[in-house]
Amino acid sequence: MRIGVMIGPERGDAARKAARMVEDVGWAERAGLDTAWVPQIPTDFDALTAVALMGARTERIELGTAVVPLQAQHPVALARQAMSAQAAADGRLALGVGPSHHWIVRDMLGLPYDRPAAYTRDYLEVLDAALSGAGAVDVENGAFRVHNPLTIGPVARLPVLVAALGPVMLRLAGERADGTVLWMADERAVAEHVVPRITKAAGEAGRPAPRVVAGIPVCLCRPAEADAARERANRILGEAEISPNYQRLLDHGDARDVGDLCAAGDEAAIAARFRRFADAGVTDLSVRLLPIGENRDELVASKLRTRDMLAALAADMRPSGGPATAADPA
């Protein structure tokens, strides 16, 4: 199982945040982590711009988006932006996309949120054509009528991962994409709901085994502090109560909220939780560092302890020596 870290979800003004993201991804690469995942938060930094920025300052680490909402831009525009960012990152982009949630698309952007799975299928048809290489993009389907020439092509094969929570989206991700990016999925949900459906769909479509990227909060702390870490996860990361998509995914597992998904405790406890995710079929773990503390100094110290532990665990869990690449087996 590859181990990656989320970079960018913390608050901060754009000038300081850009420098901090470059610093954080530099640490992740030096520490031997496999991937840095950039969340696309509705109110914050653009994920693909961040990939281009970080790609120019790194050499090895894979850079992924988790995830870009499809409705926010035309698929040709997204393809053009993704290929530009991929070129800046020397071909190391993994493009995570998804239909997002009603409270982002309908309530925040003022766009329709009808039949998101059908829209995603139509969108991927255009996106696939645009990412296939320089030339005309000629696609007509239920949502798009596109006849657009492109002179830019990907500098290397550009993997596309689709956020998929329900059966229809998991089938679509297996048939049309390279895998899925998850949030709010515990070990049982992954093993019994996600992996069987997406793997079956990929096999029937003649595609390779899909990547399954699971995002979880992680906090290295004393066992007596684990409940406090889970409470903080619920306080700053809680989304399930306003996202029916996440509620339905939670129903497939044992977790009831993001606090239950949090891997908190000493190194042994966190390592055991990581191995349960690997056993469930997760190919990539995306860690959201979750510091705890009463003030800024304590929060910073907690973050540094957790990320040092993460680097050590990543080395221990890698099946063969040396940093992994996106093509390495789990």
N, C-alpha and C positions, 0 to 999 in steps of 0.2 A: 504494500500500500504506500503510495506517495503521500508525503506530508507537505502541506502548504500553509501559508498564513494570509489572513485578510489584511490588506493595507488600505487605509483611507477612511474608515467609517467614523473615526473620532472627529469631533467638532474642531473648528479652527478657521481663521481667515485664510483666504486663498494664497496670499504671499507666503505666510509661514507654513501653510499646509503643503504646498508644493515642495519646499525644501525638506520637510519632515518625511514626505513620502519617498523622496529620493534616498534619504538617509536610511529609512526603514527597509527599502528593497535592497540597498547595499548590504545591510546586515544580513538579510535573509539569504542573499547569494553567498556571502562569505561563510555563513553558518551551514551551508550545504542543503538548505531546503529546496524542494523540487519546484514549487510554484508559489507565486504571489497572486492572490485573488483580489480584484478591486470591485467592491460593491458599487452598484449604481443607485445611490440614494437620491430620492426625488428632489431634495432641497440642497444638494451638495455637488461636489466636484464631478466633472464629466469623466466617466471611467475610461473611455478610449483615449482621451487626451492624456490622462494619467499613465496609461500604458505606453504611449509614445514617449512621454517624458522619462519614465522609468526604463524603457527599453534602450534609450540612448545612453544610459548610465550603467548598464549591466551587460553581461556577455553570455551567461549560461541559463539563468533561471527562466522558466516558463511564466508568462504573464497572462492571466485570465480575467475576463469580466464576469461578474456574478450578481446580477445579470442586467443586460441592456433591455429596457422595455421596447417591444416591437412597435407599439402604436405611436411612439414619439417621433418617428421619422420614417420616410419612405425607404423600402428595402434597397433601392439603388444608392440612396444617400448613405445608408448604413454600410453597405458593401464598400463604397468608396472610402468612407472614414476608417473602416476596419482594415482595408488593404493598406492605407496610408500608415496607420499605427503599426501594422504588422511589419512593414518595411523599416520603420524606425526601430523596431525591436528585432531586426534581423531574422524574421520568420518565427518568433517565439510566442505569438499570440494564440490563445485559445478563446474563441469568441463565444461567450455565454449570453444567450438571449432568452426572452420569455414573454408571454402575454400579460404579465404583471397581475394586478388586482383591481377590482372595481373602484376602490377608494383612491387609487392613483390615477387610473385612466379616465374614469368617468367623473369622479368628484374633484380631482385636482387639475387634470388637463382639459376636462370638458369634452372628451371624445367618446364615441360609442364603445360599449363593452359587451356587444352582442356576439354570441357564438365565438368565444376566444379561440377555441381549438381549430375551428374551420378557418378563421382568420390567420392563425399561425401556419396552417398547412399552405394556404395560398401565399403567404409571405415567404415561407421557406423556398417555395418554388422559384420565386423571383430572386431571392438571395442566392440560392444555389447557382442559378444561371449567371448571376453577376460575379460570383466568386470562381467561376470555372475557367476564367482566363480572359484576356482582352478580346473584345469583339462585341457584336450586337447582343443586347439582352432583349429577346422577343418572347414575352410571356403574356398570355391572356387567360385569366381564370375568374373565379367569382368575385374577387376583391380588386384585381389589378388589370389594367390594360397598358402594358409596358413595351415600348419600342425605343430603346435607349442605347446608343453606342457607347462603348467604354474603351479607352486606350490603356487603362491601368489594369494590371492583373496581380494576383498574389505572388509574393517572392518565394513562397513555399506553400505546400498544402496547408490550408487554414482550417483547423478543426472547428466545428460548430457544435455547441452543447445547448440543449434546450431545457429550460426549467420545466419540469413535468411532475405534477403532484397526483393527478387522477389517472384512471385507466386509459381514457382516450388520449390524453397528452403523453402518457408513457408509451403507448403504442406508436404515436406519431414520432416521438423522439427516437425510438428504436428503428423505425422505418426510414427516417429522413435525416438523422443527425448522428453525431459521433458519441452521444451519451447525454447525460442529464446533470444538472446542478440542483442540489437539494438544500432546503432549509426547513427546519421543524420536522425532520424525519429521524426517529430513533432506530435502534438496531433491529427491532422486530418489524417496524414499518419497512425498512430497507430490505430485510431478508424475505419477508412474506408478501409484500405488496410491490415494491419498486423493482427489485432485481428480476423476479420471474417474468414480469410483464415486459419490461424493456428488452431483456435478453431474448425472449421468445420472438418479439417483433423484429429485432435485428436479425436473428437467425432466419426467419421466414423471408426477410427481404434480401438475404444473401450478404449482409453487412457483418463486419467484424464485431466481436464482443464489445459492448458499449462501455464507456467510462461512466462511473457513478461517483459524483463529487458530492460529499456530504459536508455541510457546514455546521460546526458546533462551537459554543463558547468553551474556553478552557481557562482554569485558574489554579495555579500551584499555590497551595496554602496548607496550613495545619489541618488535620482532619476535623478538629473542632470548629474551624472557620468555614467548612464546606457549605453549611446551610446559609451562611451570610453571603457567600459567593452566588449561590443559587437565587437568593432573594434579590441580589443586585442584578443578576441576569434578567429576572422578571421585570425589574423596575426600569432598566434602560433598553432592553431588547424586546420587551413584550409586544407582540403583534397579533397573536392568534385570536385575541378577543374581537378584533375588527376585520379579520381576514377569513371568510368562510373556506377558502381554498386550504389554508393551513389547518383549520379545524377538521376538515375531512381527512387530511393527511394524518393528523394526530390520532384520529379514530382507528387508524390501522396499526398503531403501536401502543406502547405502555405509557409514554410520556403524556402529560396533560398540559405542559407549558414549556417555555424555553428554559426555565430553571431545571426541569427534569432532564433536559438535553445537555446541560452543562457538565463537563468533566472537571470536577473540582476535588481537591484533596492533595495528598502527597504524590510523589512521582510514581509509586507503585500503583496507586488507585487510577491515576490518569493513564498509565500504560495499559492497565487491564481494560479500561474503557476503549482505548484505541484498538486493542486487539479484538474486542467484540464487534466493533464496526468493520474491521477487516474480515472477520469471519462471516459477517452478514453479507459481504459482497461489495463493500465500498472499495473502489480503486484509488480514490484520492480523498484525503481529509483536508478540509479548509478550516483552519483554526481562527476563531475570533478571540484574540487575547482579551481576557476579562480581569483587569486588576481590581484589587480591593484595598481599602485604606480610608483613613479619616481626613487626609489632607493630600495635597498634590505630591509632596515628597514620598509619602507612603504609597500612593498610586503608581508613581513612576518606578519605585523600587519593586513593587509587586509585578508590574509589567516586565521588567528586566529579568526577574527571577523566572517568570513563566516562559519567556521566550528562550532563555538559556536552556531550560529543561526541554523545551520543544525541539531545539536543535539536537540535543543528545538522543531524544527518543526517535527522531527522524533517522538518525544514523543507525540506531539499533534495529529499526523496523524495516530498513531497506533490504531487499532480498540478496543483493550483491553489492560489493564495495563500490564506493564512489557515488557522486551525485547522479540521480536518475534523470531521464529525459521523458518527454511526453509519450514516447513509444515503448517505454519499459513496461514489462508486465507487473501487475500488482503482486 
